[in-house]
Amino acid sequence: MGNLSKYIIIISHLPILITSSYAMLTFKKQEKTLKIFSCFLFLSYLIQFASLIFWFNRMNNMPLLHAYVGLGFLLLAVFYKHVLNGFISGRLIYGVAALFLVLTVANSVFVQSVYTFNSYALTLESVILIIFSLTTYILLLDKTVKEQRKSLVSSINWINSGIFTYYVSNLLIFYFSEYFSRYFSREFNRYTWVMHSFFSVVMYTFFFIGLWKRPRN
């Protein structure tokens, strides 16, 4: 299982490459909300593949994860600010983003070193993004909103579903990751991260479909 799990984790990076490349090719044709989301995809591509290079060279790639959590959340918060415009105050979303950045930096400096897995920040990020995604589902149930944003509804639904599926599925993994690494076997931990990789593939597949269904005019 050891070698197989490594191959699965490596292969799970392909959807990131494919989706980010497609986002780059279609960037100029995208509506502003999708352009913001594509910036998140570009960041994901850079961080994930830099992390993979570090991993191959047996270097600690945790500092990249700490940076990704803060910057990635900021871009997703701006994305949801545009999605939820007129439904939730942009100031509230920016306030949540600013508070999260302060907390994640404090966590990296004082609690969980940048050379260790930042499970607390990832757990908090998951909870906030689940709330944002559930709010988006509620918003898109409104017939008036659907009519106003009908060109973007399909794209937003797929992207939002990808975020919701990934963070709901991995919330317990992030929360209990430190406990798993201390008290469970290495094989169990490999299975855990293979499952994480599976949901990552699902998420980026949803993202690709969302970009594919973007407005064409």
KANOR-V27554 format. One record per residue. RES is the residue in three letters. SS is DSSP state (~ for helix, > for strand, _ for the rest). PHI is phi in whole degrees, -180 to 180 (* if undefined). PSI is psi in radians with two decimals (NA if undefined). Layout:
RES:SS:PHI:PSI / RES:SS:PHI:PSI
//
This chain:
MET:_:*:-0.47 / GLY:~:-56:-0.98 / ASN:~:-66:-0.68 / LEU:~:-61:-0.76 / SER:~:-63:-0.63 / LYS:~:-64:-0.76 / TYR:~:-64:-0.70 / ILE:~:-63:-0.76 / ILE:~:-64:-0.71 / ILE:~:-65:-0.82 / ILE:~:-63:-0.54 / SER:_:-65:-0.23 / HIS:_:-80:-0.28 / LEU:~:-60:-0.78 / PRO:~:-59:-0.55 / ILE:~:-65:-0.80 / LEU:~:-62:-0.82 / ILE:~:-64:-0.82 / THR:~:-67:-0.74 / SER:~:-66:-0.68 / SER:~:-65:-0.73 / TYR:~:-65:-0.70 / ALA:~:-62:-0.66 / MET:~:-68:-0.73 / LEU:~:-67:-0.55 / THR:~:-104:0.09 / PHE:~:-55:-0.83 / LYS:~:-65:-0.40 / LYS:~:-93:-0.05 / GLN:_:-85:2.64 / GLU:_:-73:2.76 / LYS:~:-54:-0.74 / THR:~:-60:-0.73 / LEU:~:-73:-0.53 / LYS:~:-63:-0.71 / ILE:~:-63:-0.74 / PHE:~:-65:-0.65 / SER:~:-63:-0.58 / CYS:~:-62:-0.65 / PHE:~:-62:-0.71 / LEU:~:-65:-0.70 / PHE:~:-63:-0.75 / LEU:~:-62:-0.77 / SER:~:-59:-0.76 / TYR:~:-60:-0.86 / LEU:~:-63:-0.81 / ILE:~:-69:-0.79 / GLN:~:-64:-0.72 / PHE:~:-79:-0.53 / ALA:~:-65:-0.72 / SER:~:-62:-0.70 / LEU:~:-65:-0.69 / ILE:~:-63:-0.77 / PHE:~:-58:-0.76 / TRP:~:-64:-0.76 / PHE:~:-62:-0.59 / ASN:_:-93:0.23 / ARG:_:56:0.67 / MET:_:-106:2.61 / ASN:_:-70:2.05 / ASN:_:-103:0.18 / MET:~:-63:-0.63 / PRO:~:-57:-0.58 / LEU:~:-65:-0.68 / LEU:~:-65:-0.74 / HIS:~:-59:-0.76 / ALA:~:-67:-0.70 / TYR:~:-65:-0.69 / VAL:~:-60:-0.81 / GLY:~:-68:-0.89 / LEU:~:-70:-0.71 / GLY:~:-63:-0.73 / PHE:~:-64:-0.70 / LEU:~:-59:-0.77 / LEU:~:-67:-0.68 / LEU:~:-68:-0.59 / ALA:~:-65:-0.73 / VAL:~:-65:-0.69 / PHE:~:-59:-0.85 / TYR:~:-70:-0.47 / LYS:~:-60:-0.73 / HIS:~:-74:-0.67 / VAL:~:-64:-0.73 / LEU:_:-96:0.23 / ASN:_:-57:2.24 / GLY:_:89:-0.16 / PHE:_:-113:-0.70 / ILE:_:-130:2.42 / SER:_:-59:2.30 / GLY:~:-61:-0.59 / ARG:~:-63:-0.65 / LEU:~:-64:-0.78 / ILE:~:-65:-0.74 / TYR:~:-65:-0.63 / GLY:~:-65:-0.74 / VAL:~:-63:-0.73 / ALA:~:-64:-0.77 / ALA:~:-64:-0.76 / LEU:~:-63:-0.71 / PHE:~:-62:-0.75 / LEU:~:-62:-0.73 / VAL:~:-62:-0.79 / LEU:~:-67:-0.70 / THR:~:-72:-0.61 / VAL:~:-67:-0.75 / ALA:~:-62:-0.69 / ASN:~:-63:-0.75 / SER:~:-70:-0.54 / VAL:~:-86:-0.74 / PHE:~:-110:-0.39 / VAL:~:-114:-1.15 / GLN:_:-112:1.89 / SER:_:-52:2.67 / VAL:_:-65:-0.18 / TYR:_:-98:0.13 / THR:_:-125:2.92 / PHE:_:-71:2.15 / ASN:_:-88:1.20 / SER:~:-65:-0.59 / TYR:~:-66:-0.79 / ALA:~:-66:-0.71 / LEU:~:-65:-0.67 / THR:~:-65:-0.81 / LEU:~:-63:-0.74 / GLU:~:-59:-0.77 / SER:~:-60:-0.79 / VAL:~:-62:-0.80 / ILE:~:-65:-0.76 / LEU:~:-69:-0.55 / ILE:~:-64:-0.72 / ILE:~:-64:-0.79 / PHE:~:-60:-0.76 / SER:~:-70:-0.69 / LEU:~:-64:-0.70 / THR:~:-62:-0.68 / THR:~:-65:-0.72 / TYR:~:-59:-0.76 / ILE:~:-65:-0.76 / LEU:~:-59:-0.75 / LEU:_:-76:-0.10 / LEU:_:-79:-0.36 / ASP:_:-72:2.19 / LYS:~:-63:-0.65 / THR:~:-65:-0.77 / VAL:~:-64:-0.74 / LYS:~:-59:-0.70 / GLU:~:-70:-0.73 / GLN:~:-65:-0.61 / ARG:_:-119:0.53 / LYS:~:-59:-0.51 / SER:~:-71:-0.44 / LEU:~:-105:-0.20 / VAL:~:-55:-0.80 / SER:~:-63:-0.80 / SER:~:-61:-0.84 / ILE:~:-62:-0.71 / ASN:~:-59:-0.79 / TRP:~:-67:-0.79 / ILE:~:-65:-0.80 / ASN:~:-62:-0.67 / SER:~:-66:-0.63 / GLY:~:-64:-0.80 / ILE:~:-63:-0.81 / PHE:~:-61:-0.83 / THR:~:-60:-0.80 / TYR:~:-65:-0.87 / TYR:~:-76:-0.56 / VAL:~:-66:-0.76 / SER:~:-68:-0.55 / ASN:~:-103:-0.03 / LEU:~:-56:-0.82 / LEU:~:-69:-0.60 / ILE:~:-63:-0.81 / PHE:~:-64:-0.77 / TYR:~:-66:-0.72 / PHE:~:-100:0.16 / SER:~:-57:-0.75 / GLU:~:-65:-0.69 / TYR:~:-66:-0.76 / PHE:~:-59:-0.81 / SER:~:-66:-0.50 / ARG:~:-83:-0.68 / TYR:~:-115:-0.09 / PHE:_:-117:2.81 / SER:_:-67:2.83 / ARG:~:-64:-0.61 / GLU:~:-65:-0.73 / PHE:~:-61:-0.74 / ASN:~:-66:-0.61 / ARG:~:-63:-0.77 / TYR:~:-60:-0.69 / THR:~:-61:-0.79 / TRP:~:-78:-0.40 / VAL:~:-66:-0.72 / MET:~:-63:-0.71 / HIS:~:-59:-0.75 / SER:~:-63:-0.66 / PHE:~:-60:-0.82 / PHE:~:-70:-0.47 / SER:~:-65:-0.74 / VAL:~:-61:-0.77 / VAL:~:-60:-0.80 / MET:~:-60:-0.86 / TYR:~:-71:-0.46 / THR:~:-66:-0.76 / PHE:~:-62:-0.71 / PHE:~:-62:-0.75 / PHE:~:-61:-0.79 / ILE:~:-62:-0.71 / GLY:~:-60:-0.75 / LEU:~:-70:-0.63 / TRP:~:-63:-0.61 / LYS:_:-90:0.29 / ARG:_:-62:2.77 / PRO:_:-60:2.37 / ARG:_:-97:-0.20 / ASN:_:-95:NA
//
